[in-house]
């Protein structure tokens, strides 16, 4: 009876083992990169530096600075907008950093991480 290789050159067994090794290596790279990115800090400002925030790679807000001169009790809406702008920009930086890092090791798959 003829040996079937189901489309894998060289009989499939050795090729399958090589594919598994490559998958394990990629999995390890993803884990290491994820841990590294999670530990990094990202910063953003708004209002010309009146509000600044720091977020880690886990999307946790770890720092928020508001300059006293931007605090106006009669215009709380502006302060809220500045805070939201800084935090959202910082979150975009985290996501962009992760997207770029992961697409470097697995092109086309950055959005999956």
MOPAC internal coordinates of N, CA, C and O (Angstrom, degrees):
PM7 1SCF
backbone

  N    0.0000 0     0.00 0     0.00 0    0    0    0
  C    1.4417 1     0.00 0     0.00 0    1    0    0
  C    1.5273 1   107.82 1     0.00 0    2    1    0
  O    1.2310 1   120.36 1   -42.93 1    3    2    1
  N    1.3187 1   116.92 1   137.07 1    3    2    1
  C    1.4690 1   122.01 1  -177.79 1    5    3    2
  C    1.5265 1   110.37 1   -75.18 1    6    5    3
  O    1.2310 1   121.51 1   -39.20 1    7    6    5
  N    1.3266 1   114.72 1   140.80 1    7    6    5
  C    1.4662 1   120.62 1   178.79 1    9    7    6
  C    1.5276 1   108.59 1   -76.87 1   10    9    7
  O    1.2310 1   120.70 1   -48.38 1   11   10    9
  N    1.3190 1   116.27 1   131.62 1   11   10    9
  C    1.4677 1   120.63 1  -179.87 1   13   11   10
  C    1.5197 1   108.54 1  -100.73 1   14   13   11
  O    1.2310 1   120.88 1   -44.15 1   15   14   13
  N    1.3372 1   115.92 1   135.85 1   15   14   13
  C    1.4594 1   118.79 1  -179.17 1   17   15   14
  C    1.5276 1   112.40 1  -110.39 1   18   17   15
  O    1.2310 1   119.90 1  -177.05 1   19   18   17
  N    1.3143 1   117.80 1     2.95 1   19   18   17
  C    1.4626 1   123.37 1   175.07 1   21   19   18
  C    1.5276 1   112.70 1    49.30 1   22   21   19
  O    1.2310 1   120.96 1  -137.61 1   23   22   21
  N    1.3324 1   115.76 1    42.39 1   23   22   21
  C    1.4495 1   120.20 1   174.87 1   25   23   22
  C    1.5165 1   115.46 1    85.22 1   26   25   23
  O    1.2310 1   119.88 1   177.97 1   27   26   25
  N    1.3347 1   117.84 1    -2.03 1   27   26   25
  C    1.4631 1   120.58 1   178.61 1   29   27   26
  C    1.5140 1   108.53 1   -95.21 1   30   29   27
  O    1.2310 1   120.29 1   -56.71 1   31   30   29
  N    1.3136 1   117.05 1   123.29 1   31   30   29
  C    1.4674 1   118.26 1   178.07 1   33   31   30
  C    1.5287 1   110.79 1   -65.38 1   34   33   31
  O    1.2310 1   120.90 1   -30.96 1   35   34   33
  N    1.3080 1   115.88 1   149.04 1   35   34   33
  C    1.4586 1   120.80 1   175.92 1   37   35   34
  C    1.5161 1   113.21 1    75.59 1   38   37   35
  O    1.2310 1   119.51 1  -158.18 1   39   38   37
  N    1.3096 1   118.55 1    21.82 1   39   38   37
  C    1.4517 1   120.37 1   175.71 1   41   39   38
  C    1.5140 1   114.00 1    92.81 1   42   41   39
  O    1.2310 1   118.67 1   160.69 1   43   42   41
  N    1.3062 1   120.13 1   -19.31 1   43   42   41
  C    1.4593 1   121.80 1   173.18 1   45   43   42
  C    1.5065 1   115.34 1    93.59 1   46   45   43
  O    1.2310 1   118.37 1   142.82 1   47   46   45
  N    1.3276 1   120.71 1   -37.18 1   47   46   45
  C    1.4596 1   122.05 1  -174.91 1   49   47   46
  C    1.5128 1   113.13 1   -62.36 1   50   49   47
  O    1.2310 1   120.46 1   127.09 1   51   50   49
  N    1.3136 1   116.73 1   -52.91 1   51   50   49
  C    1.4618 1   120.73 1  -179.44 1   53   51   50
  C    1.5218 1   110.59 1   -66.11 1   54   53   51
  O    1.2310 1   121.02 1   141.59 1   55   54   53
  N    1.3245 1   115.65 1   -38.41 1   55   54   53
  C    1.4565 1   120.39 1   179.79 1   57   55   54
  C    1.5372 1   110.86 1   -64.92 1   58   57   55
  O    1.2310 1   120.54 1   141.32 1   59   58   57
  N    1.3089 1   116.57 1   -38.68 1   59   58   57
  C    1.4603 1   121.44 1   179.75 1   61   59   58
  C    1.5303 1   109.94 1   -66.58 1   62   61   59
  O    1.2310 1   120.26 1   140.19 1   63   62   61
  N    1.3250 1   117.10 1   -39.81 1   63   62   61
  C    1.4612 1   120.34 1   177.45 1   65   63   62
  C    1.5234 1   110.62 1   -63.52 1   66   65   63
  O    1.2310 1   120.35 1   139.85 1   67   66   65
  N    1.3288 1   116.94 1   -40.15 1   67   66   65
  C    1.4637 1   121.16 1   178.44 1   69   67   66
  C    1.5268 1   110.16 1   -64.79 1   70   69   67
  O    1.2310 1   120.45 1   138.80 1   71   70   69
  N    1.3103 1   116.74 1   -41.20 1   71   70   69
  C    1.4720 1   120.34 1   177.99 1   73   71   70
  C    1.5257 1   110.65 1   -63.40 1   74   73   71
  O    1.2310 1   119.88 1   140.73 1   75   74   73
  N    1.3196 1   117.84 1   -39.27 1   75   74   73
  C    1.4640 1   121.53 1   178.93 1   77   75   74
  C    1.5262 1   110.43 1   -65.78 1   78   77   75
  O    1.2310 1   120.18 1   139.52 1   79   78   77
  N    1.3250 1   117.26 1   -40.48 1   79   78   77
  C    1.4624 1   120.67 1   177.82 1   81   79   78
  C    1.5246 1   110.77 1   -63.34 1   82   81   79
  O    1.2310 1   120.84 1   138.40 1   83   82   81
  N    1.3371 1   116.00 1   -41.60 1   83   82   81
  C    1.4571 1   119.88 1   178.61 1   85   83   82
  C    1.5290 1   110.98 1   -65.22 1   86   85   83
  O    1.2310 1   120.49 1   140.19 1   87   86   85
  N    1.3187 1   116.67 1   -39.81 1   87   86   85
  C    1.4639 1   120.61 1   178.83 1   89   87   86
  C    1.5291 1   110.64 1   -65.03 1   90   89   87
  O    1.2310 1   120.20 1   139.01 1   91   90   89
  N    1.3194 1   117.23 1   -40.99 1   91   90   89
  C    1.4668 1   120.71 1   178.08 1   93   91   90
  C    1.5234 1   110.97 1   -65.37 1   94   93   91
  O    1.2310 1   120.42 1   140.78 1   95   94   93
  N    1.3236 1   116.79 1   -39.22 1   95   94   93
  C    1.4627 1   120.91 1   178.28 1   97   95   94
  C    1.5247 1   110.04 1   -64.64 1   98   97   95
  O    1.2310 1   120.19 1   135.79 1   99   98   97
  N    1.3173 1   117.25 1   -44.21 1   99   98   97
  C    1.4607 1   121.30 1   177.96 1  101   99   98
  C    1.5202 1   110.68 1   -63.01 1  102  101   99
  O    1.2310 1   119.98 1   138.66 1  103  102  101
  N    1.3199 1   117.63 1   -41.34 1  103  102  101
  C    1.4598 1   122.04 1   178.38 1  105  103  102
  C    1.5356 1   110.35 1   -60.95 1  106  105  103
  O    1.2310 1   119.94 1   137.87 1  107  106  105
  N    1.3214 1   117.72 1   -42.13 1  107  106  105
  C    1.4614 1   121.66 1   178.56 1  109  107  106
  C    1.5247 1   111.01 1   -65.57 1  110  109  107
  O    1.2310 1   120.50 1   138.62 1  111  110  109
  N    1.3421 1   116.64 1   -41.38 1  111  110  109
  C    1.4592 1   120.73 1   177.90 1  113  111  110
  C    1.5272 1   110.87 1   -62.22 1  114  113  111
  O    1.2310 1   120.54 1   137.54 1  115  114  113
  N    1.3151 1   116.58 1   -42.46 1  115  114  113
  C    1.4612 1   121.40 1   179.86 1  117  115  114
  C    1.5255 1   110.08 1   -63.77 1  118  117  115
  O    1.2310 1   120.13 1   136.80 1  119  118  117
  N    1.3213 1   117.36 1   -43.20 1  119  118  117
  C    1.4602 1   121.40 1   179.29 1  121  119  118
  C    1.5320 1   110.96 1   -62.44 1  122  121  119
  O    1.2310 1   120.13 1   132.47 1  123  122  121
  N    1.3159 1   117.35 1   -47.53 1  123  122  121
  C    1.4563 1   121.25 1   179.97 1  125  123  122
  C    1.5270 1   111.39 1   -63.32 1  126  125  123
  O    1.2310 1   120.46 1   136.37 1  127  126  125
  N    1.3238 1   116.74 1   -43.63 1  127  126  125
  C    1.4476 1   120.29 1  -179.89 1  129  127  126
  C    1.5254 1   111.19 1   -66.10 1  130  129  127
  O    1.2310 1   120.68 1   140.41 1  131  130  129
  N    1.3049 1   116.31 1   -39.59 1  131  130  129
  C    1.4595 1   120.65 1   178.92 1  133  131  130
  C    1.5199 1   111.15 1   -62.55 1  134  133  131
  O    1.2310 1   120.27 1   135.67 1  135  134  133
  N    1.3262 1   117.10 1   -44.33 1  135  134  133
  C    1.4623 1   121.02 1   178.13 1  137  135  134
  C    1.5246 1   110.99 1   -62.78 1  138  137  135
  O    1.2310 1   120.72 1   139.27 1  139  138  137
  N    1.3265 1   116.22 1   -40.73 1  139  138  137
  C    1.4602 1   120.47 1   178.77 1  141  139  138
  C    1.5363 1   110.89 1   -64.84 1  142  141  139
  O    1.2310 1   120.36 1   133.37 1  143  142  141
  N    1.3137 1   116.92 1   -46.63 1  143  142  141
  C    1.4624 1   120.25 1  -179.52 1  145  143  142
  C    1.5265 1   111.85 1   -65.51 1  146  145  143
  O    1.2310 1   120.28 1   143.65 1  147  146  145
  N    1.3195 1   117.07 1   -36.35 1  147  146  145
  C    1.4678 1   120.47 1   179.30 1  149  147  146
  C    1.5225 1   112.07 1   -64.67 1  150  149  147
  O    1.2310 1   120.43 1   151.69 1  151  150  149
  N    1.3223 1   116.78 1   -28.31 1  151  150  149
  C    1.4647 1   120.02 1  -177.44 1  153  151  150
  C    1.5309 1   112.95 1   -87.91 1  154  153  151
  O    1.2310 1   120.32 1   168.49 1  155  154  153
  N    1.3141 1   116.99 1   -11.51 1  155  154  153
  C    1.4598 1   119.89 1  -179.38 1  157  155  154
  C    1.5297 1   111.28 1   -77.07 1  158  157  155
  O    1.2310 1   121.40 1   -24.19 1  159  158  157
  N    1.3303 1   114.92 1   155.81 1  159  158  157
  C    1.4626 1   121.21 1   176.75 1  161  159  158
  C    1.5211 1   109.44 1  -111.19 1  162  161  159
  O    1.2310 1   121.25 1   -37.74 1  163  162  161
  N    1.3237 1   115.21 1   142.26 1  163  162  161
  C    1.4518 1   122.42 1  -179.18 1  165  163  162
  C    1.5272 1   107.65 1  -124.71 1  166  165  163
  O    1.2310 1   120.75 1   -40.26 1  167  166  165
  N    1.3294 1   116.17 1   139.74 1  167  166  165
  C    1.4561 1   120.39 1  -177.44 1  169  167  166
  C    1.5196 1   110.59 1  -125.48 1  170  169  167
  O    1.2310 1   121.44 1   -30.44 1  171  170  169
  N    1.3367 1   114.84 1   149.56 1  171  170  169
  C    1.4606 1   121.37 1   174.83 1  173  171  170
  C    1.5152 1   107.98 1  -151.12 1  174  173  171
  O    1.2310 1   121.44 1   -24.12 1  175  174  173
  N    1.3312 1   114.84 1   155.88 1  175  174  173
  C    1.4621 1   120.40 1   178.41 1  177  175  174
  C    1.5207 1   109.39 1  -130.69 1  178  177  175
  O    1.2310 1   121.47 1   -14.76 1  179  178  177
  N    1.3224 1   114.79 1   165.24 1  179  178  177
  C    1.4616 1   121.21 1   172.22 1  181  179  178
  C    1.5158 1   108.30 1  -145.27 1  182  181  179
  O    1.2310 1   121.39 1   -13.78 1  183  182  181
  N    1.3195 1   114.95 1   166.22 1  183  182  181
  C    1.4574 1   119.42 1   179.23 1  185  183  182
  C    1.5091 1   112.84 1    62.87 1  186  185  183
  O    1.2310 1   120.57 1  -143.50 1  187  186  185
  N    1.3235 1   116.52 1    36.50 1  187  186  185
  C    1.4553 1   119.44 1  -179.95 1  189  187  186
  C    1.5152 1   113.45 1    65.15 1  190  189  187
  O    1.2310 1   120.50 1  -149.24 1  191  190  189
  N    1.3202 1   116.64 1    30.76 1  191  190  189
  C    1.4573 1   121.57 1   178.81 1  193  191  190
  C    1.5177 1   113.81 1    93.33 1  194  193  191
  O    1.2310 1   120.28 1  -174.16 1  195  194  193
  N    1.3246 1   117.07 1     5.84 1  195  194  193
  C    1.4672 1   120.39 1   179.83 1  197  195  194
  C    1.5247 1   111.87 1   -69.52 1  198  197  195
  O    1.2310 1   120.93 1   148.02 1  199  198  197
  N    1.3221 1   115.83 1   -31.98 1  199  198  197
  C    1.4632 1   121.49 1   177.47 1  201  199  198
  C    1.5204 1   107.44 1  -127.20 1  202  201  199
  O    1.2310 1   120.72 1   -49.97 1  203  202  201
  N    1.3167 1   116.23 1   130.03 1  203  202  201
  C    1.4639 1   119.87 1   175.51 1  205  203  202
  C    1.5192 1   108.83 1  -133.34 1  206  205  203
  O    1.2310 1   121.66 1   -30.00 1  207  206  205
  N    1.3182 1   114.42 1   150.00 1  207  206  205
  C    1.4624 1   118.34 1   178.98 1  209  207  206
  C    1.5181 1   109.42 1  -138.88 1  210  209  207
  O    1.2310 1   121.65 1   -21.24 1  211  210  209
  N    1.3141 1   114.45 1   158.76 1  211  210  209
  C    1.4564 1   122.80 1   176.83 1  213  211  210
  C    1.5194 1   107.48 1  -129.94 1  214  213  211
  O    1.2310 1   121.52 1   -49.68 1  215  214  213
  N    1.3211 1   114.70 1   130.32 1  215  214  213
  C    1.4657 1   121.72 1  -179.34 1  217  215  214
  C    1.5210 1   107.45 1  -129.46 1  218  217  215
  O    1.2310 1   120.65 1   -39.54 1  219  218  217
  N    1.3379 1   116.37 1   140.46 1  219  218  217
  C    1.4640 1   118.53 1   176.75 1  221  219  218
  C    1.5260 1   109.65 1   -88.71 1  222  221  219
  O    1.2310 1   120.99 1    -4.77 1  223  222  221
  N    1.3135 1   115.70 1   175.23 1  223  222  221
  C    1.4566 1   121.09 1  -177.37 1  225  223  222
  C    1.5116 1   114.73 1   -66.81 1  226  225  223
  O    1.2310 1   120.42 1   170.12 1  227  226  225
  N    1.3200 1   116.80 1    -9.88 1  227  226  225
  C    1.4724 1   121.15 1   176.48 1  229  227  226
  C    1.5226 1   111.08 1   -91.76 1  230  229  227
  O    1.2310 1   120.62 1  -170.04 1  231  230  229
  N    1.3236 1   116.42 1     9.96 1  231  230  229
  C    1.4699 1   123.19 1  -178.91 1  233  231  230
  C    1.5227 1   112.51 1    66.36 1  234  233  231
  O    1.2310 1   120.55 1  -148.33 1  235  234  233
  N    1.3314 1   116.56 1    31.67 1  235  234  233
  C    1.4582 1   121.11 1   177.24 1  237  235  234
  C    1.5240 1   108.58 1  -102.24 1  238  237  235
  O    1.2310 1   120.59 1   -50.30 1  239  238  237
  N    1.3166 1   116.48 1   129.70 1  239  238  237
  C    1.4599 1   121.49 1   175.66 1  241  239  238
  C    1.5193 1   107.51 1   -73.37 1  242  241  239
  O    1.2310 1   120.40 1   -63.12 1  243  242  241
  N    1.3377 1   116.84 1   116.88 1  243  242  241
  C    1.4638 1   120.49 1  -176.82 1  245  243  242
  C    1.5232 1   112.24 1  -113.15 1  246  245  243
  O    1.2310 1   120.23 1   173.39 1  247  246  245
  N    1.3220 1   117.16 1    -6.61 1  247  246  245
  C    1.4522 1   119.68 1   178.19 1  249  247  246
  C    1.5141 1   111.17 1  -159.79 1  250  249  247
  O    1.2310 1   120.80 1   -38.30 1  251  250  249
  N    1.3226 1   116.07 1   141.70 1  251  250  249
  C    1.4611 1   121.87 1   177.80 1  253  251  250
  C    1.5172 1   107.43 1  -146.44 1  254  253  251
  O    1.2310 1   120.58 1   -55.60 1  255  254  253
  N    1.3285 1   116.49 1   124.40 1  255  254  253
  C    1.4559 1   121.69 1   179.30 1  257  255  254
  C    1.5204 1   108.90 1  -122.62 1  258  257  255
  O    1.2310 1   121.25 1   -50.63 1  259  258  257
  N    1.3210 1   115.21 1   129.37 1  259  258  257
  C    1.4585 1   121.39 1   178.29 1  261  259  258
  C    1.5227 1   106.99 1  -124.18 1  262  261  259
  O    1.2310 1   120.78 1   -59.70 1  263  262  261
  N    1.3193 1   116.12 1   120.30 1  263  262  261
  C    1.4701 1   119.31 1   179.39 1  265  263  262
  C    1.5319 1   108.93 1   -71.16 1  266  265  263
  O    1.2310 1   120.25 1   -43.43 1  267  266  265
  N    1.3196 1   117.13 1   136.57 1  267  266  265
  C    1.4700 1   121.36 1  -175.59 1  269  267  266
  C    1.5279 1   113.73 1   -55.30 1  270  269  267
  O    1.2310 1   120.16 1   145.89 1  271  270  269
  N    1.3167 1   117.30 1   -34.11 1  271  270  269
  C    1.4631 1   119.09 1  -177.00 1  273  271  270
  C    1.5279 1   114.71 1   -67.87 1  274  273  271
  O    1.2310 1   120.24 1   165.90 1  275  274  273
  N    1.3337 1   117.15 1   -14.10 1  275  274  273
  C    1.4647 1   119.54 1   178.31 1  277  275  274
  C    1.5319 1   111.36 1   -90.86 1  278  277  275
  O    1.2310 1   120.14 1   170.05 1  279  278  277
  N    1.3155 1   117.34 1    -9.95 1  279  278  277
  C    1.4619 1   121.30 1  -179.10 1  281  279  278
  C    1.5357 1   108.87 1   -82.15 1  282  281  279
  O    1.2310 1   121.37 1   -70.64 1  283  282  281
  N    1.3186 1   114.98 1   109.36 1  283  282  281
  C    1.4666 1   121.95 1   178.85 1  285  283  282
  C    1.5224 1   106.97 1  -126.50 1  286  285  283
  O    1.2310 1   119.93 1   -69.52 1  287  286  285
  N    1.3367 1   117.74 1   110.48 1  287  286  285
  C    1.4602 1   120.33 1  -178.05 1  289  287  286
  C    1.5234 1   113.36 1   -58.08 1  290  289  287
  O    1.2310 1   120.43 1   157.80 1  291  290  289
  N    1.3292 1   116.78 1   -22.20 1  291  290  289
  C    1.4625 1   119.97 1   179.11 1  293  291  290
  C    1.5245 1   112.65 1   -86.89 1  294  293  291
  O    1.2310 1   120.25 1   174.05 1  295  294  293
  N    1.3287 1   117.13 1    -5.95 1  295  294  293
  C    1.4682 1   120.07 1  -178.78 1  297  295  294
  C    1.5309 1   110.49 1  -137.92 1  298  297  295
  O    1.2310 1   121.10 1  -121.05 1  299  298  297
  N    1.3013 1   115.51 1    58.95 1  299  298  297
  C    1.4670 1   121.31 1   179.12 1  301  299  298
  C    1.5285 1   110.91 1   -64.18 1  302  301  299
  O    1.2310 1   120.46 1   147.87 1  303  302  301
  N    1.3251 1   116.72 1   -32.13 1  303  302  301
  C    1.4700 1   120.25 1  -179.75 1  305  303  302
  C    1.5269 1   111.42 1   -58.97 1  306  305  303
  O    1.2310 1   120.00 1   139.48 1  307  306  305
  N    1.3312 1   117.60 1   -40.52 1  307  306  305
  C    1.4556 1   120.55 1   179.75 1  309  307  306
  C    1.5280 1   110.22 1   -63.76 1  310  309  307
  O    1.2310 1   120.04 1   136.58 1  311  310  309
  N    1.3128 1   117.53 1   -43.42 1  311  310  309
  C    1.4622 1   121.23 1   179.37 1  313  311  310
  C    1.5231 1   110.82 1   -62.53 1  314  313  311
  O    1.2310 1   120.54 1   137.18 1  315  314  313
  N    1.3166 1   116.58 1   -42.82 1  315  314  313
  C    1.4672 1   119.92 1   177.48 1  317  315  314
  C    1.5212 1   110.93 1   -61.29 1  318  317  315
  O    1.2310 1   120.33 1   137.70 1  319  318  317
  N    1.3246 1   116.98 1   -42.30 1  319  318  317
  C    1.4655 1   120.86 1   178.90 1  321  319  318
  C    1.5274 1   111.40 1   -62.93 1  322  321  319
  O    1.2310 1   120.41 1   139.61 1  323  322  321
  N    1.3300 1   116.83 1   -40.39 1  323  322  321
  C    1.4642 1   120.50 1   178.87 1  325  323  322
  C    1.5264 1   111.31 1   -65.02 1  326  325  323
  O    1.2310 1   120.77 1   139.83 1  327  326  325
  N    1.3091 1   116.13 1   -40.17 1  327  326  325
  C    1.4721 1   120.10 1   178.52 1  329  327  326
  C    1.5249 1   110.06 1   -65.19 1  330  329  327
  O    1.2310 1   120.73 1   132.73 1  331  330  329
  N    1.3190 1   116.20 1   -47.27 1  331  330  329
  C    1.4680 1   119.53 1   179.27 1  333  331  330
  C    1.5290 1   111.16 1   -60.56 1  334  333  331
  O    1.2310 1   120.15 1   137.45 1  335  334  333
  N    1.3131 1   117.32 1   -42.55 1  335  334  333
  C    1.4645 1   120.61 1  -179.80 1  337  335  334
  C    1.5294 1   111.18 1   -61.70 1  338  337  335
  O    1.2310 1   120.36 1   135.21 1  339  338  337
  N    1.3246 1   116.92 1   -44.79 1  339  338  337
  C    1.4683 1   120.08 1  -179.68 1  341  339  338
  C    1.5285 1   111.28 1   -65.21 1  342  341  339
  O    1.2310 1   120.40 1   134.28 1  343  342  341
  N    1.3175 1   116.83 1   -45.72 1  343  342  341
  C    1.4642 1   120.39 1  -178.39 1  345  343  342
  C    1.5269 1   110.72 1   -65.30 1  346  345  343
  O    1.2310 1   120.04 1   135.26 1  347  346  345
  N    1.3222 1   117.52 1   -44.74 1  347  346  345
  C    1.4650 1   119.80 1  -179.54 1  349  347  346
  C    1.5207 1   112.05 1   -64.81 1  350  349  347
  O    1.2310 1   119.72 1   141.59 1  351  350  349
  N    1.3229 1   118.14 1   -38.41 1  351  350  349
  C    1.4600 1   121.19 1   176.49 1  353  351  350
  C    1.5239 1   110.71 1   -64.26 1  354  353  351
  O    1.2310 1   120.56 1   139.97 1  355  354  353
  N    1.2980 1   116.54 1   -40.03 1  355  354  353
  C    1.4611 1   120.90 1   179.20 1  357  355  354
  C    1.5368 1   110.47 1   -65.68 1  358  357  355
  O    1.2310 1   120.37 1   137.68 1  359  358  357
  N    1.3092 1   116.90 1   -42.32 1  359  358  357
  C    1.4686 1   120.63 1   177.23 1  361  359  358
  C    1.5300 1   110.98 1   -61.69 1  362  361  359
  O    1.2310 1   120.21 1   141.41 1  363  362  361
  N    1.3272 1   117.21 1   -38.59 1  363  362  361
  C    1.4708 1   120.52 1   176.46 1  365  363  362
  C    1.5287 1   110.28 1   -62.57 1  366  365  363
  O    1.2310 1   120.39 1   141.00 1  367  366  365
  N    1.3338 1   116.86 1   -39.00 1  367  366  365
  C    1.4627 1   120.02 1   178.52 1  369  367  366
  C    1.5314 1   111.10 1   -62.79 1  370  369  367
  O    1.2310 1   120.50 1   138.34 1  371  370  369
  N    1.3258 1   116.65 1   -41.66 1  371  370  369
  C    1.4728 1   120.51 1   177.96 1  373  371  370
  C    1.5231 1   109.49 1   -60.77 1  374  373  371
  O    1.2310 1   120.55 1   130.12 1  375  374  373
  N    1.3212 1   116.55 1   -49.88 1  375  374  373
  C    1.4640 1   120.74 1  -177.93 1  377  375  374
  C    1.5263 1   111.76 1   -63.21 1  378  377  375
  O    1.2310 1   120.20 1   138.41 1  379  378  377
  N    1.3323 1   117.22 1   -41.59 1  379  378  377
  C    1.4663 1   120.41 1   178.46 1  381  379  378
  C    1.5280 1   111.36 1   -63.81 1  382  381  379
  O    1.2310 1   120.45 1   138.62 1  383  382  381
  N    1.3218 1   116.75 1   -41.38 1  383  382  381
  C    1.4649 1   120.30 1   179.42 1  385  383  382
  C    1.5242 1   110.60 1   -62.31 1  386  385  383
  O    1.2310 1   120.56 1   137.13 1  387  386  385
  N    1.3171 1   116.54 1   -42.87 1  387  386  385
  C    1.4707 1   119.86 1   179.28 1  389  387  386
  C    1.5193 1   110.89 1   -67.54 1  390  389  387
  O    1.2310 1   120.30 1   135.84 1  391  390  389
  N    1.3103 1   117.03 1   -44.16 1  391  390  389
  C    1.4653 1   121.34 1   179.04 1  393  391  390
  C    1.5272 1   110.48 1   -57.98 1  394  393  391
  O    1.2310 1   120.38 1   132.40 1  395  394  393
  N    1.3219 1   116.88 1   -47.60 1  395  394  393
  C    1.4633 1   120.92 1  -179.19 1  397  395  394
  C    1.5212 1   111.83 1   -65.39 1  398  397  395
  O    1.2310 1   120.28 1   137.81 1  399  398  397
  N    1.3052 1   117.08 1   -42.19 1  399  398  397
  C    1.4657 1   120.72 1  -178.43 1  401  399  398
  C    1.5263 1   111.27 1   -65.34 1  402  401  399
  O    1.2310 1   120.37 1   134.53 1  403  402  401
  N    1.3120 1   116.90 1   -45.47 1  403  402  401
  C    1.4601 1   119.12 1  -176.51 1  405  403  402
  C    1.5262 1   111.98 1   -74.29 1  406  405  403
  O    1.2310 1   119.78 1   146.57 1  407  406  405
  N    1.3131 1   118.02 1   -33.43 1  407  406  405
  C    1.4526 1   118.11 1   179.13 1  409  407  406
  C    1.5238 1   110.72 1   -71.71 1  410  409  407
  O    1.2310 1   120.02 1   162.79 1  411  410  409
  N    1.3467 1   117.57 1   -17.21 1  411  410  409
  C    1.4609 1   120.46 1   175.45 1  413  411  410
  C    1.5289 1   111.30 1   -71.18 1  414  413  411
  O    1.2310 1   120.06 1   146.17 1  415  414  413
  N    1.3461 1   117.48 1   -33.83 1  415  414  413
  C    1.4654 1   119.08 1  -179.36 1  417  415  414
  C    1.5250 1   111.69 1   -95.67 1  418  417  415
  O    1.2310 1   120.01 1   157.55 1  419  418  417
  N    1.3300 1   117.58 1   -22.45 1  419  418  417
  C    1.4605 1   121.04 1   178.57 1  421  419  418
  C    1.5281 1   107.94 1  -139.66 1  422  421  419
  O    1.2310 1   119.78 1  -101.45 1  423  422  421
  N    1.3456 1   118.02 1    78.55 1  423  422  421
  C    1.4609 1   121.53 1  -176.48 1  425  423  422
  C    1.5280 1   112.18 1   -51.31 1  426  425  423
  O    1.2310 1   121.60 1   -45.37 1  427  426  425
  N    1.3211 1   114.54 1   134.63 1  427  426  425
  C    1.4470 1   120.30 1   179.08 1  429  427  426
  C    1.5121 1   114.53 1    84.91 1  430  429  427
  O    1.2310 1   120.28 1   174.72 1  431  430  429
  N    1.3382 1   117.07 1    -5.28 1  431  430  429
  C    1.4628 1   120.16 1  -176.39 1  433  431  430
  C    1.5177 1   112.38 1  -115.03 1  434  433  431
  O    1.2310 1   119.46 1  -175.10 1  435  434  433
  N    1.3290 1   118.63 1     4.90 1  435  434  433
  C    1.4622 1   121.42 1  -177.34 1  437  435  434
  C    1.5080 1   112.94 1   -54.06 1  438  437  435
  O    1.2310 1   120.10 1   141.49 1  439  438  437
  N    1.3281 1   117.41 1   -38.51 1  439  438  437
  C    1.4574 1   121.51 1  -179.21 1  441  439  438
  C    1.5128 1   114.12 1   -67.50 1  442  441  439
  O    1.2310 1   120.22 1   165.16 1  443  442  441
  N    1.3156 1   117.19 1   -14.84 1  443  442  441
  C    1.4611 1   120.26 1  -179.44 1  445  443  442
  C    1.5049 1   112.41 1   -81.51 1  446  445  443
  O    1.2310 1   119.62 1   164.59 1  447  446  445
  N    1.3334 1   118.32 1   -15.41 1  447  446  445
  C    1.4492 1   122.10 1  -176.12 1  449  447  446
  C    1.4754 1   108.15 1   -98.67 1  450  449  447
  O    1.2310 1   120.10 1   180.00 1  451  450  449

